[in-house]
Amino acid sequence: MTDTDETYVVVHNAEEQYSIWRSDRPVPAGWTAVGEPASREDCLARIGELWTDMRPASLRAAMDGSQR
């Protein structure tokens, strides 16, 4: 099986960080799937749309002076 045959899901964690994960594997603890399985390229493109601020949520909250 090659990357072009596999499907992935976009996952995110409590710090609002994103990654891709192979759809045939259980999502790791602490991560949540976002959307439906898709190609690697489509998942990476979706992350590009969703993850516009690379700072972890806790850092953004600290810099904004708010608590999460």
All heavy atoms as TSV, in Angstrom:
chain	resi	resn	atom	element	x	y	z
A	1	MET	N	N	0.850	-1.181	0.000
A	1	MET	CA	C	0.000	0.000	0.000
A	1	MET	C	C	0.895	1.243	0.000
A	1	MET	O	O	1.861	1.328	0.736
A	1	MET	CB	C	-0.893	-0.028	1.242
A	1	MET	CG	C	-1.933	1.046	1.238
A	1	MET	SD	S	-3.060	0.969	2.656
A	1	MET	CE	C	-4.272	-0.168	2.048
A	2	THR	N	N	0.558	2.203	-0.809
A	2	THR	CA	C	1.328	3.439	-0.886
A	2	THR	C	C	0.517	4.590	-0.307
A	2	THR	O	O	-0.672	4.447	-0.020
A	2	THR	CB	C	1.694	3.766	-2.347
A	2	THR	OG1	O	0.484	4.055	-3.046
A	2	THR	CG2	C	2.426	2.628	-3.016
A	3	ASP	N	N	1.151	5.741	-0.140
A	3	ASP	CA	C	0.449	6.924	0.363
A	3	ASP	C	C	-0.765	7.266	-0.482
A	3	ASP	O	O	-1.757	7.768	0.020
A	3	ASP	CB	C	1.388	8.125	0.394
A	3	ASP	CG	C	2.176	8.219	1.688
A	3	ASP	OD1	O	1.936	7.397	2.589
A	3	ASP	OD2	O	3.024	9.105	1.787
A	4	THR	N	N	-0.695	7.009	-1.772
A	4	THR	CA	C	-1.809	7.369	-2.643
A	4	THR	C	C	-2.995	6.426	-2.457
A	4	THR	O	O	-4.111	6.782	-2.789
A	4	THR	CB	C	-1.381	7.373	-4.122
A	4	THR	OG1	O	-0.853	6.087	-4.457
A	4	THR	CG2	C	-0.349	8.450	-4.381
A	5	ASP	N	N	-2.763	5.225	-1.905
A	5	ASP	CA	C	-3.841	4.267	-1.656
A	5	ASP	C	C	-4.494	4.476	-0.294
A	5	ASP	O	O	-5.611	4.042	-0.076
A	5	ASP	CB	C	-3.310	2.832	-1.702
A	5	ASP	CG	C	-2.745	2.460	-3.053
A	5	ASP	OD1	O	-3.196	3.035	-4.068
A	5	ASP	OD2	O	-1.857	1.601	-3.096
A	6	GLU	N	N	-3.785	5.100	0.618
A	6	GLU	CA	C	-4.263	5.240	1.985
A	6	GLU	C	C	-5.161	6.451	2.142
A	6	GLU	O	O	-5.033	7.428	1.413
A	6	GLU	CB	C	-3.062	5.369	2.936
A	6	GLU	CG	C	-2.204	4.138	2.952
A	6	GLU	CD	C	-0.915	4.321	3.730
A	6	GLU	OE1	O	-0.588	5.461	4.104
A	6	GLU	OE2	O	-0.244	3.310	3.949
A	7	THR	N	N	-6.047	6.364	3.120
A	7	THR	CA	C	-6.836	7.534	3.480
A	7	THR	C	C	-6.454	7.944	4.896
A	7	THR	O	O	-6.002	7.140	5.700
A	7	THR	CB	C	-8.353	7.265	3.397
A	7	THR	OG1	O	-8.693	6.177	4.244
A	7	THR	CG2	C	-8.784	6.983	1.969
A	8	TYR	N	N	-6.638	9.200	5.158
A	8	TYR	CA	C	-6.250	9.803	6.423
A	8	TYR	C	C	-7.422	10.588	6.990
A	8	TYR	O	O	-8.385	10.878	6.283
A	8	TYR	CB	C	-5.068	10.764	6.209
A	8	TYR	CG	C	-3.812	10.070	5.754
A	8	TYR	CD1	C	-3.619	9.727	4.425
A	8	TYR	CD2	C	-2.822	9.741	6.670
A	8	TYR	CE1	C	-2.464	9.078	4.012
A	8	TYR	CE2	C	-1.662	9.098	6.266
A	8	TYR	CZ	C	-1.491	8.763	4.936
A	8	TYR	OH	O	-0.352	8.118	4.538
A	9	VAL	N	N	-7.315	10.926	8.267
A	9	VAL	CA	C	-8.257	11.853	8.873
A	9	VAL	C	C	-7.447	12.994	9.476
A	9	VAL	O	O	-6.299	12.812	9.869
A	9	VAL	CB	C	-9.141	11.201	9.962
A	9	VAL	CG1	C	-10.117	10.217	9.358
A	9	VAL	CG2	C	-8.309	10.547	11.042
A	10	VAL	N	N	-8.063	14.148	9.530
A	10	VAL	CA	C	-7.469	15.274	10.238
A	10	VAL	C	C	-7.799	15.071	11.709
A	10	VAL	O	O	-8.935	14.735	12.062
A	10	VAL	CB	C	-8.049	16.610	9.729
A	10	VAL	CG1	C	-7.546	17.779	10.569
A	10	VAL	CG2	C	-7.705	16.808	8.266
A	11	VAL	N	N	-6.819	15.244	12.569
A	11	VAL	CA	C	-7.033	15.131	14.013
A	11	VAL	C	C	-6.553	16.408	14.688
A	11	VAL	O	O	-5.707	17.133	14.150
A	11	VAL	CB	C	-6.293	13.903	14.599
A	11	VAL	CG1	C	-6.892	12.604	14.077
A	11	VAL	CG2	C	-4.799	13.935	14.314
A	12	HIS	N	N	-7.134	16.698	15.852
A	12	HIS	CA	C	-6.662	17.847	16.638
A	12	HIS	C	C	-6.683	17.477	18.108
A	12	HIS	O	O	-7.369	16.553	18.522
A	12	HIS	CB	C	-7.466	19.111	16.341
A	12	HIS	CG	C	-8.831	19.131	16.963
A	12	HIS	ND1	N	-9.093	19.768	18.145
A	12	HIS	CD2	C	-9.993	18.590	16.554
A	12	HIS	CE1	C	-10.370	19.605	18.438
A	12	HIS	NE2	N	-10.943	18.900	17.486
A	13	ASN	N	N	-5.902	18.230	18.892
A	13	ASN	CA	C	-5.815	17.958	20.321
A	13	ASN	C	C	-6.352	19.143	21.119
A	13	ASN	O	O	-6.829	20.122	20.552
A	13	ASN	CB	C	-4.375	17.601	20.722
A	13	ASN	CG	C	-3.390	18.731	20.493
A	13	ASN	OD1	O	-3.754	19.888	20.366
A	13	ASN	ND2	N	-2.116	18.387	20.432
A	14	ALA	N	N	-6.257	19.040	22.435
A	14	ALA	CA	C	-6.794	20.083	23.315
A	14	ALA	C	C	-6.086	21.422	23.136
A	14	ALA	O	O	-6.657	22.470	23.453
A	14	ALA	CB	C	-6.701	19.630	24.768
A	15	GLU	N	N	-4.873	21.412	22.628
A	15	GLU	CA	C	-4.132	22.654	22.366
A	15	GLU	C	C	-4.459	23.226	20.993
A	15	GLU	O	O	-3.818	24.168	20.540
A	15	GLU	CB	C	-2.625	22.408	22.492
A	15	GLU	CG	C	-2.159	22.229	23.919
A	15	GLU	CD	C	-2.136	23.541	24.705
A	15	GLU	OE1	O	-2.252	24.630	24.112
A	15	GLU	OE2	O	-1.994	23.460	25.930
A	16	GLU	N	N	-5.446	22.618	20.333
A	16	GLU	CA	C	-5.891	23.048	19.000
A	16	GLU	C	C	-4.771	22.964	17.971
A	16	GLU	O	O	-4.640	23.810	17.092
A	16	GLU	CB	C	-6.521	24.436	19.064
A	16	GLU	CG	C	-7.757	24.470	19.942
A	16	GLU	CD	C	-8.365	25.850	20.099
A	16	GLU	OE1	O	-7.888	26.811	19.458
A	16	GLU	OE2	O	-9.327	25.958	20.871
A	17	GLN	N	N	-3.959	21.918	18.098
A	17	GLN	CA	C	-2.924	21.610	17.121
A	17	GLN	C	C	-3.485	20.525	16.209
A	17	GLN	O	O	-4.247	19.661	16.660
A	17	GLN	CB	C	-1.661	21.121	17.824
A	17	GLN	CG	C	-1.053	22.170	18.728
A	17	GLN	CD	C	-0.004	21.603	19.648
A	17	GLN	OE1	O	-0.205	20.591	20.300
A	17	GLN	NE2	N	1.141	22.271	19.709
A	18	TYR	N	N	-3.112	20.536	14.953
A	18	TYR	CA	C	-3.661	19.616	13.967
A	18	TYR	C	C	-2.591	18.701	13.404
A	18	TYR	O	O	-1.411	19.042	13.365
A	18	TYR	CB	C	-4.296	20.393	12.810
A	18	TYR	CG	C	-5.578	21.068	13.204
A	18	TYR	CD1	C	-5.582	22.315	13.809
A	18	TYR	CD2	C	-6.798	20.450	12.973
A	18	TYR	CE1	C	-6.762	22.936	14.178
A	18	TYR	CE2	C	-7.989	21.068	13.333
A	18	TYR	CZ	C	-7.961	22.304	13.938
A	18	TYR	OH	O	-9.138	22.898	14.300
A	19	SER	N	N	-3.034	17.543	12.941
A	19	SER	CA	C	-2.158	16.586	12.279
A	19	SER	C	C	-3.032	15.693	11.403
A	19	SER	O	O	-4.254	15.842	11.377
A	19	SER	CB	C	-1.415	15.746	13.328
A	19	SER	OG	O	-0.435	14.937	12.695
A	20	ILE	N	N	-2.394	14.789	10.680
A	20	ILE	CA	C	-3.155	13.774	9.957
A	20	ILE	C	C	-2.829	12.418	10.569
A	20	ILE	O	O	-1.759	12.221	11.153
A	20	ILE	CB	C	-2.876	13.777	8.437
A	20	ILE	CG1	C	-1.415	13.455	8.131
A	20	ILE	CG2	C	-3.296	15.096	7.828
A	20	ILE	CD1	C	-1.151	13.256	6.645
A	21	TRP	N	N	-3.768	11.496	10.444
A	21	TRP	CA	C	-3.630	10.159	11.008
A	21	TRP	C	C	-4.254	9.177	10.025
A	21	TRP	O	O	-5.309	9.457	9.459
A	21	TRP	CB	C	-4.353	10.100	12.355
A	21	TRP	CG	C	-3.998	8.911	13.167
A	21	TRP	CD1	C	-4.782	7.811	13.366
A	21	TRP	CD2	C	-2.786	8.682	13.881
A	21	TRP	NE1	N	-4.132	6.915	14.171
A	21	TRP	CE2	C	-2.895	7.422	14.500
A	21	TRP	CE3	C	-1.619	9.406	14.054
A	21	TRP	CZ2	C	-1.889	6.882	15.272
A	21	TRP	CZ3	C	-0.610	8.868	14.834
A	21	TRP	CH2	C	-0.754	7.623	15.430
A	22	ARG	N	N	-3.592	8.054	9.829
A	22	ARG	CA	C	-4.165	7.056	8.909
A	22	ARG	C	C	-5.529	6.602	9.410
A	22	ARG	O	O	-5.704	6.321	10.594
A	22	ARG	CB	C	-3.228	5.866	8.773
A	22	ARG	CG	C	-2.098	6.177	7.826
A	22	ARG	CD	C	-1.271	5.032	7.369
A	22	ARG	NE	N	-1.833	3.712	7.516
A	22	ARG	CZ	C	-1.113	2.613	7.522
A	22	ARG	NH1	N	0.202	2.676	7.395
A	22	ARG	NH2	N	-1.679	1.445	7.638
A	23	SER	N	N	-6.475	6.553	8.515
A	23	SER	CA	C	-7.857	6.262	8.907
A	23	SER	C	C	-8.070	4.816	9.337
A	23	SER	O	O	-9.067	4.511	9.987
A	23	SER	CB	C	-8.818	6.616	7.769
A	23	SER	OG	O	-8.547	5.819	6.628
A	24	ASP	N	N	-7.136	3.929	9.017
A	24	ASP	CA	C	-7.296	2.527	9.416
A	24	ASP	C	C	-6.731	2.247	10.807
A	24	ASP	O	O	-6.721	1.103	11.253
A	24	ASP	CB	C	-6.668	1.589	8.387
A	24	ASP	CG	C	-5.154	1.771	8.245
A	24	ASP	OD1	O	-4.628	2.824	8.673
A	24	ASP	OD2	O	-4.503	0.870	7.690
A	25	ARG	N	N	-6.284	3.275	11.500
A	25	ARG	CA	C	-5.732	3.129	12.846
A	25	ARG	C	C	-6.580	3.910	13.841
A	25	ARG	O	O	-7.118	4.967	13.500
A	25	ARG	CB	C	-4.296	3.649	12.889
A	25	ARG	CG	C	-3.379	2.838	12.018
A	25	ARG	CD	C	-1.963	3.286	12.167
A	25	ARG	NE	N	-1.107	2.438	11.333
A	25	ARG	CZ	C	0.166	2.651	11.152
A	25	ARG	NH1	N	0.752	3.677	11.735
A	25	ARG	NH2	N	0.867	1.844	10.389
A	26	PRO	N	N	-6.659	3.423	15.066
A	26	PRO	CA	C	-7.412	4.174	16.080
A	26	PRO	C	C	-6.747	5.527	16.341
A	26	PRO	O	O	-5.521	5.632	16.365
A	26	PRO	CB	C	-7.328	3.295	17.332
A	26	PRO	CG	C	-6.834	1.954	16.885
A	26	PRO	CD	C	-6.127	2.155	15.580
A	27	VAL	N	N	-7.565	6.538	16.517
A	27	VAL	CA	C	-7.046	7.872	16.820
A	27	VAL	C	C	-6.399	7.811	18.206
A	27	VAL	O	O	-6.978	7.267	19.146
A	27	VAL	CB	C	-8.188	8.916	16.782
A	27	VAL	CG1	C	-7.702	10.287	17.224
A	27	VAL	CG2	C	-8.787	8.984	15.384
A	28	PRO	N	N	-5.190	8.339	18.355
A	28	PRO	CA	C	-4.499	8.264	19.649
A	28	PRO	C	C	-5.222	9.043	20.749
A	28	PRO	O	O	-5.944	10.005	20.477
A	28	PRO	CB	C	-3.126	8.872	19.374
A	28	PRO	CG	C	-3.120	9.349	17.987
A	28	PRO	CD	C	-4.409	9.021	17.338
A	29	ALA	N	N	-4.990	8.619	21.979
A	29	ALA	CA	C	-5.573	9.304	23.137
A	29	ALA	C	C	-5.178	10.777	23.110
A	29	ALA	O	O	-4.046	11.126	22.795
A	29	ALA	CB	C	-5.084	8.651	24.424
A	30	GLY	N	N	-6.136	11.623	23.422
A	30	GLY	CA	C	-5.873	13.057	23.454
A	30	GLY	C	C	-6.120	13.757	22.134
A	30	GLY	O	O	-6.004	14.975	22.056
A	31	TRP	N	N	-6.442	13.008	21.108
A	31	TRP	CA	C	-6.698	13.579	19.785
A	31	TRP	C	C	-8.126	13.234	19.369
A	31	TRP	O	O	-8.666	12.206	19.752
A	31	TRP	CB	C	-5.714	13.022	18.754
A	31	TRP	CG	C	-4.314	13.473	19.007
A	31	TRP	CD1	C	-3.431	12.941	19.890
A	31	TRP	CD2	C	-3.646	14.573	18.385
A	31	TRP	NE1	N	-2.243	13.626	19.854
A	31	TRP	CE2	C	-2.350	14.632	18.933
A	31	TRP	CE3	C	-3.999	15.495	17.416
A	31	TRP	CZ2	C	-1.424	15.593	18.545
A	31	TRP	CZ3	C	-3.069	16.449	17.031
A	31	TRP	CH2	C	-1.806	16.487	17.592
A	32	THR	N	N	-8.723	14.086	18.537
A	32	THR	CA	C	-10.081	13.894	18.044
A	32	THR	C	C	-10.086	14.044	16.529
A	32	THR	O	O	-9.469	14.967	16.009
A	32	THR	CB	C	-11.026	14.953	18.654
A	32	THR	OG1	O	-10.945	14.877	20.081
A	32	THR	CG2	C	-12.457	14.746	18.215
A	33	ALA	N	N	-10.782	13.134	15.861
A	33	ALA	CA	C	-10.894	13.217	14.404
A	33	ALA	C	C	-11.808	14.377	14.020
A	33	ALA	O	O	-12.804	14.655	14.687
A	33	ALA	CB	C	-11.429	11.916	13.830
A	34	VAL	N	N	-11.446	15.040	12.925
A	34	VAL	CA	C	-12.221	16.159	12.392
A	34	VAL	C	C	-12.577	15.802	10.949
A	34	VAL	O	O	-11.693	15.672	10.112
A	34	VAL	CB	C	-11.382	17.465	12.408
A	34	VAL	CG1	C	-12.155	18.604	11.789
A	34	VAL	CG2	C	-10.932	17.797	13.805
A	35	GLY	N	N	-13.839	15.643	10.651
A	35	GLY	CA	C	-14.253	15.364	9.280
A	35	GLY	C	C	-14.133	13.899	8.908
A	35	GLY	O	O	-13.935	13.023	9.745
A	36	GLU	N	N	-14.239	13.667	7.633
A	36	GLU	CA	C	-14.248	12.321	7.062
A	36	GLU	C	C	-12.876	11.951	6.497
A	36	GLU	O	O	-12.095	12.828	6.146
A	36	GLU	CB	C	-15.291	12.253	5.938
A	36	GLU	CG	C	-16.706	12.531	6.405
A	36	GLU	CD	C	-17.202	11.508	7.399
A	36	GLU	OE1	O	-16.925	10.299	7.211
A	36	GLU	OE2	O	-17.860	11.906	8.374
A	37	PRO	N	N	-12.606	10.651	6.355
A	37	PRO	CA	C	-11.343	10.231	5.730
A	37	PRO	C	C	-11.211	10.793	4.318
A	37	PRO	O	O	-12.199	10.931	3.586
A	37	PRO	CB	C	-11.459	8.706	5.704
A	37	PRO	CG	C	-12.413	8.372	6.805
A	37	PRO	CD	C	-13.401	9.507	6.816
A	38	ALA	N	N	-9.984	11.109	3.965
A	38	ALA	CA	C	-9.695	11.678	2.645
A	38	ALA	C	C	-8.245	11.371	2.296
A	38	ALA	O	O	-7.517	10.775	3.089
A	38	ALA	CB	C	-9.940	13.181	2.654
A	39	SER	N	N	-7.826	11.804	1.141
A	39	SER	CA	C	-6.433	11.613	0.737
A	39	SER	C	C	-5.519	12.447	1.621
A	39	SER	O	O	-5.944	13.407	2.275
A	39	SER	CB	C	-6.241	12.023	-0.727
A	39	SER	OG	O	-6.348	13.433	-0.848
A	40	ARG	N	N	-4.263	12.083	1.623
A	40	ARG	CA	C	-3.263	12.829	2.408
A	40	ARG	C	C	-3.254	14.297	1.989
A	40	ARG	O	O	-3.256	15.196	2.828
A	40	ARG	CB	C	-1.889	12.188	2.194
A	40	ARG	CG	C	-0.786	12.816	2.990
A	40	ARG	CD	C	0.525	12.043	2.764
A	40	ARG	NE	N	1.543	12.444	3.699
A	40	ARG	CZ	C	2.340	13.490	3.562
A	40	ARG	NH1	N	2.231	14.254	2.486
A	40	ARG	NH2	N	3.236	13.783	4.473
A	41	GLU	N	N	-3.254	14.537	0.701
A	41	GLU	CA	C	-3.212	15.904	0.180
A	41	GLU	C	C	-4.436	16.700	0.610
A	41	GLU	O	O	-4.325	17.866	0.985
A	41	GLU	CB	C	-3.084	15.895	-1.341
A	41	GLU	CG	C	-1.772	15.344	-1.850
A	41	GLU	CD	C	-1.696	13.804	-1.806
A	41	GLU	OE1	O	-2.763	13.137	-1.755
A	41	GLU	OE2	O	-0.580	13.281	-1.792
A	42	ASP	N	N	-5.620	16.078	0.545
A	42	ASP	CA	C	-6.841	16.772	0.952
A	42	ASP	C	C	-6.827	17.088	2.442
A	42	ASP	O	O	-7.256	18.162	2.864
A	42	ASP	CB	C	-8.082	15.947	0.604
A	42	ASP	CG	C	-8.369	15.923	-0.884
A	42	ASP	OD1	O	-7.796	16.744	-1.635
A	42	ASP	OD2	O	-9.181	15.067	-1.307
A	43	CYS	N	N	-6.335	16.154	3.249
A	43	CYS	CA	C	-6.245	16.393	4.693
A	43	CYS	C	C	-5.272	17.524	5.001
A	43	CYS	O	O	-5.561	18.382	5.836
A	43	CYS	CB	C	-5.840	15.114	5.428
A	43	CYS	SG	S	-7.160	13.873	5.506
A	44	LEU	N	N	-4.132	17.537	4.333
A	44	LEU	CA	C	-3.163	18.613	4.562
A	44	LEU	C	C	-3.733	19.959	4.126
A	44	LEU	O	O	-3.516	20.979	4.791
A	44	LEU	CB	C	-1.853	18.310	3.844
A	44	LEU	CG	C	-1.059	17.134	4.427
A	44	LEU	CD1	C	0.139	16.822	3.541
A	44	LEU	CD2	C	-0.631	17.403	5.861
A	45	ALA	N	N	-4.480	19.970	3.039
A	45	ALA	CA	C	-5.118	21.209	2.594
A	45	ALA	C	C	-6.149	21.676	3.621
A	45	ALA	O	O	-6.249	22.878	3.916
A	45	ALA	CB	C	-5.780	21.005	1.232
A	46	ARG	N	N	-6.894	20.740	4.193
A	46	ARG	CA	C	-7.895	21.089	5.212
A	46	ARG	C	C	-7.215	21.675	6.451
A	46	ARG	O	O	-7.699	22.647	7.030
A	46	ARG	CB	C	-8.721	19.856	5.578
A	46	ARG	CG	C	-9.811	20.118	6.562
A	46	ARG	CD	C	-10.883	21.017	5.965
A	46	ARG	NE	N	-11.931	21.209	6.941
A	46	ARG	CZ	C	-12.560	22.355	7.145
A	46	ARG	NH1	N	-12.283	23.394	6.390
A	46	ARG	NH2	N	-13.464	22.458	8.063
A	47	ILE	N	N	-6.091	21.101	6.854
A	47	ILE	CA	C	-5.342	21.645	7.984
A	47	ILE	C	C	-4.909	23.077	7.683
A	47	ILE	O	O	-4.974	23.951	8.541
A	47	ILE	CB	C	-4.132	20.757	8.335
A	47	ILE	CG1	C	-4.624	19.446	8.967
A	47	ILE	CG2	C	-3.172	21.479	9.266
A	47	ILE	CD1	C	-3.534	18.417	9.179
A	48	GLY	N	N	-4.494	23.319	6.456
A	48	GLY	CA	C	-4.109	24.669	6.058
A	48	GLY	C	C	-5.242	25.669	6.215
A	48	GLY	O	O	-5.017	26.834	6.530
A	49	GLU	N	N	-6.475	25.209	6.022
A	49	GLU	CA	C	-7.644	26.070	6.193
A	49	GLU	C	C	-7.985	26.269	7.663
A	49	GLU	O	O	-8.376	27.359	8.077
A	49	GLU	CB	C	-8.860	25.455	5.492
A	49	GLU	CG	C	-8.729	25.346	3.996
A	49	GLU	CD	C	-9.820	24.476	3.386
A	49	GLU	OE1	O	-10.683	23.949	4.142
A	49	GLU	OE2	O	-9.814	24.307	2.166
A	50	LEU	N	N	-7.845	25.201	8.464
A	50	LEU	CA	C	-8.268	25.234	9.862
A	50	LEU	C	C	-7.241	25.833	10.809
A	50	LEU	O	O	-7.591	26.537	11.755
A	50	LEU	CB	C	-8.577	23.803	10.346
A	50	LEU	CG	C	-9.745	23.085	9.695
A	50	LEU	CD1	C	-9.758	21.622	10.110
A	50	LEU	CD2	C	-11.051	23.758	10.081
A	51	TRP	N	N	-5.974	25.545	10.584
A	51	TRP	CA	C	-4.922	25.890	11.549
A	51	TRP	C	C	-4.220	27.155	11.097
A	51	TRP	O	O	-3.138	27.128	10.535
A	51	TRP	CB	C	-3.956	24.727	11.660
A	51	TRP	CG	C	-3.109	24.718	12.890
A	51	TRP	CD1	C	-3.188	25.536	13.970
A	51	TRP	CD2	C	-2.031	23.826	13.161
A	51	TRP	NE1	N	-2.247	25.204	14.898
A	51	TRP	CE2	C	-1.515	24.148	14.432
A	51	TRP	CE3	C	-1.444	22.776	12.467
A	51	TRP	CZ2	C	-0.455	23.470	15.005
A	51	TRP	CZ3	C	-0.389	22.096	13.041
A	51	TRP	CH2	C	0.091	22.439	14.291
A	52	THR	N	N	-4.841	28.270	11.392
A	52	THR	CA	C	-4.312	29.549	10.918
A	52	THR	C	C	-3.359	30.207	11.913
A	52	THR	O	O	-2.661	31.151	11.570
A	52	THR	CB	C	-5.460	30.518	10.603
A	52	THR	OG1	O	-6.249	30.693	11.784
A	52	THR	CG2	C	-6.332	29.970	9.473
A	53	ASP	N	N	-3.347	29.736	13.149
A	53	ASP	CA	C	-2.448	30.269	14.177
A	53	ASP	C	C	-1.724	29.080	14.794
A	53	ASP	O	O	-2.334	28.259	15.471
A	53	ASP	CB	C	-3.245	31.023	15.240
A	53	ASP	CG	C	-2.355	31.772	16.215
A	53	ASP	OD1	O	-1.166	31.410	16.361
A	53	ASP	OD2	O	-2.858	32.707	16.853
A	54	MET	N	N	-0.434	28.971	14.535
A	54	MET	CA	C	0.335	27.797	14.954
A	54	MET	C	C	0.608	27.743	16.459
A	54	MET	O	O	1.033	26.719	16.964
A	54	MET	CB	C	1.674	27.749	14.209
A	54	MET	CG	C	1.524	27.679	12.695
A	54	MET	SD	S	0.667	26.200	12.149
A	54	MET	CE	C	2.023	25.072	12.136
A	55	ARG	N	N	0.330	28.811	17.177
A	55	ARG	CA	C	0.578	28.796	18.618
A	55	ARG	C	C	-0.424	27.873	19.311
A	55	ARG	O	O	-1.608	27.877	18.975
A	55	ARG	CB	C	0.433	30.204	19.203
A	55	ARG	CG	C	1.444	31.198	18.665
A	55	ARG	CD	C	1.147	32.587	19.172
A	55	ARG	NE	N	-0.187	33.010	18.699
A	55	ARG	CZ	C	-0.852	34.031	19.206
A	55	ARG	NH1	N	-0.346	34.757	20.182
A	55	ARG	NH2	N	-2.036	34.354	18.722
A	56	PRO	N	N	0.038	27.088	20.305
A	56	PRO	CA	C	-0.896	26.262	21.082
A	56	PRO	C	C	-1.948	27.146	21.762
A	56	PRO	O	O	-1.690	28.315	22.073
A	56	PRO	CB	C	-0.008	25.578	22.117
A	56	PRO	CG	C	1.381	25.654	21.567
A	56	PRO	CD	C	1.421	26.912	20.739
A	57	ALA	N	N	-3.121	26.581	22.000
A	57	ALA	CA	C	-4.223	27.332	22.610
A	57	ALA	C	C	-3.816	27.960	23.936
A	57	ALA	O	O	-4.193	29.104	24.224
A	57	ALA	CB	C	-5.437	26.429	22.788
A	58	SER	N	N	-3.054	27.239	24.751
A	58	SER	CA	C	-2.660	27.776	26.056
A	58	SER	C	C	-1.747	28.999	25.898
A	58	SER	O	O	-1.846	29.956	26.667
A	58	SER	CB	C	-1.976	26.703	26.902
A	58	SER	OG	O	-0.832	26.195	26.243
A	59	LEU	N	N	-0.894	28.997	24.907
A	59	LEU	CA	C	-0.028	30.152	24.668
A	59	LEU	C	C	-0.839	31.334	24.163
A	59	LEU	O	O	-0.647	32.472	24.604
A	59	LEU	CB	C	1.076	29.805	23.673
A	59	LEU	CG	C	2.003	30.946	23.267
A	59	LEU	CD1	C	2.727	31.519	24.490
A	59	LEU	CD2	C	2.999	30.488	22.220
A	60	ARG	N	N	-1.769	31.078	23.245
A	60	ARG	CA	C	-2.629	32.174	22.761
A	60	ARG	C	C	-3.402	32.791	23.912
A	60	ARG	O	O	-3.495	34.013	24.017
A	60	ARG	CB	C	-3.594	31.659	21.693
A	60	ARG	CG	C	-2.917	31.305	20.398
A	60	ARG	CD	C	-3.902	31.089	19.260
A	60	ARG	NE	N	-5.061	30.292	19.576
A	60	ARG	CZ	C	-5.162	28.982	19.376
A	60	ARG	NH1	N	-4.149	28.302	18.869
A	60	ARG	NH2	N	-6.275	28.344	19.663
A	61	ALA	N	N	-3.942	31.944	24.809
A	61	ALA	CA	C	-4.698	32.451	25.957
A	61	ALA	C	C	-3.804	33.273	26.865
A	61	ALA	O	O	-4.193	34.352	27.343
A	61	ALA	CB	C	-5.334	31.299	26.717
A	62	ALA	N	N	-2.594	32.801	27.123
A	62	ALA	CA	C	-1.656	33.530	27.996
A	62	ALA	C	C	-1.276	34.872	27.382
A	62	ALA	O	O	-1.196	35.887	28.081
A	62	ALA	CB	C	-0.414	32.700	28.252
A	63	MET	N	N	-1.062	34.885	26.085
A	63	MET	CA	C	-0.666	36.134	25.423
A	63	MET	C	C	-1.829	37.109	25.349
A	63	MET	O	O	-1.625	38.327	25.342
A	63	MET	CB	C	-0.122	35.827	24.030
A	63	MET	CG	C	1.209	35.089	24.078
A	63	MET	SD	S	1.848	34.699	22.455
A	63	MET	CE	C	2.533	36.294	22.018
A	64	ASP	N	N	-3.054	36.583	25.294
A	64	ASP	CA	C	-4.249	37.435	25.260
A	64	ASP	C	C	-4.660	37.873	26.655
A	64	ASP	O	O	-5.576	38.681	26.799
A	64	ASP	CB	C	-5.417	36.705	24.596
A	64	ASP	CG	C	-5.186	36.455	23.118
A	64	ASP	OD1	O	-4.309	37.105	22.527
A	64	ASP	OD2	O	-5.873	35.579	22.555
A	65	GLY	N	N	-4.044	37.276	27.678
A	65	GLY	CA	C	-4.377	37.613	29.058
A	65	GLY	C	C	-5.626	36.938	29.566
A	65	GLY	O	O	-6.170	37.313	30.590
A	66	SER	N	N	-6.106	35.941	28.853
A	66	SER	CA	C	-7.316	35.226	29.289
A	66	SER	C	C	-6.952	33.810	29.737
A	66	SER	O	O	-5.902	33.293	29.401
A	66	SER	CB	C	-8.345	35.177	28.155
A	66	SER	OG	O	-7.826	34.464	27.059
A	67	GLN	N	N	-7.827	33.211	30.491
A	67	GLN	CA	C	-7.647	31.833	30.954
A	67	GLN	C	C	-8.486	30.910	30.102
A	67	GLN	O	O	-9.566	31.259	29.662
A	67	GLN	CB	C	-8.092	31.703	32.420
A	67	GLN	CG	C	-7.255	32.513	33.365
A	67	GLN	CD	C	-5.871	31.893	33.563
A	67	GLN	OE1	O	-5.710	30.689	33.442
A	67	GLN	NE2	N	-4.893	32.730	33.843
A	68	ARG	N	N	-7.993	29.707	29.869
A	68	ARG	CA	C	-8.773	28.689	29.147
A	68	ARG	C	C	-9.124	27.593	30.083
A	68	ARG	O	O	-8.495	27.226	30.963
A	68	ARG	CB	C	-7.980	28.123	27.994
A	68	ARG	CG	C	-8.098	29.016	26.818
A	68	ARG	CD	C	-7.844	28.225	25.583
A	68	ARG	NE	N	-8.437	29.028	24.545
A	68	ARG	CZ	C	-9.049	28.540	23.521
A	68	ARG	NH1	N	-9.180	27.282	23.346
A	68	ARG	NH2	N	-9.559	29.304	22.613
